[in-house]
Amino acid sequence: MRPLLLLCPLLAACASPAPQFFGAARHDITLSGIDFAVFQKKDRAEVIRLGYLSRPARAAVPALMVAAAERSTGCRVIPGSVVTGLPGDTGEARMDLDC
């Protein structure tokens, strides 16, 4: 049981892309003290927020995800293309890029 507890923090810091993004270029970026992993594959990006945030601290995350994708890829996120797995999810988002 103890080895499992030691692995939890390591696993929490890992980010794996969705199957559609396997083989994508990975970029790690920190914005406003929040770490993100950005996966770019052609004209699409997936952004994953790393680490825990309290509910009040999550308000700025959607805009930071767009900024993370744009800064990491050098492409513009197409307005209205951001989709999350769950409505209001601040842990993962996918978006179309204009490169």
N, C-alpha and C positions, 0 to 999 in steps of 0.2 A: 504494500500500500504506500509506503514512504517513497519508493522510486517514482510511483505515479504522481504523487504530489509535487515532486521536484520537476517533473516534465511539464506540468500544467503551465507555468509561466513561459516556458520556451514555446509551447504550442500556441499560446495566446498571441505571441509576437509574430507568428507565421501567417502568411497570406497566400492562399492558392487561388488562381483565377478560375472562373467558370469554364466548363469544357470548351465553349466557343472561343476562349482566349488562350487555350493551350498553345504554346509556342510563341506567344506574344512577347514583345519587348517589355521588360519591367523597369520602372523608374520609381525610386523612393524619394519622397519629398516631405518636408515638414513646413507647415504653414500655421501661423498663430499658435505654435506649440503643439499642434496635432500632427501625428505622423500618418502618411497615406502611402499606399502602394498603388501605382498606376500601371495598368497593363494596356499596351497599345498594339492593335492588330489592324493594319491597313487604316481604314477611316473610322474605326470604332475604338472606344476606350472603356475600360472598367476601372473604377476607383474604389479601393477598399480602405476604410478608416481602420487604423490599427490602435489597439488599446481601448480602455474603458473611459467613457465620459458619463457624467451624471446627466439626467434629463435636461436640466436648465442649460448645461454647457453645450448641448447639441444644436441649439438654434442656428448657429453660424455655419454648421457643417455643410449643408447643401451648396452654398455659395463657394465655400472653400474647396469642395470636391471639383467644381467646375474650374476654379483657378488652378488646382493641382493638375488637372488634365491638360489645361492650356499651357501652363509653364513647363510641364514635363515633356510634352509632345511637340510643342512649337506650333500647334494647330489651334484653330478656333473651335469651340464647342458650338454646334448648331443649336440656336435657341429652340426650346420646346422639345428637344430630343432626349432629355435626361429621364431615365426610367429607373425605378427602384423595384426590388423584389417584393417589398411590402410597402404600402402607402406610408409615406413619412419616414421610411427607413433611412438612418444616417450611417449605416455600416457599409453599404455597398450601393453603387449606382453605375449604370451603363449609359453611354452617350455616343452620338454621332459626331465625327470631327470633319471640319472643312480644312483640308491640308493643301 
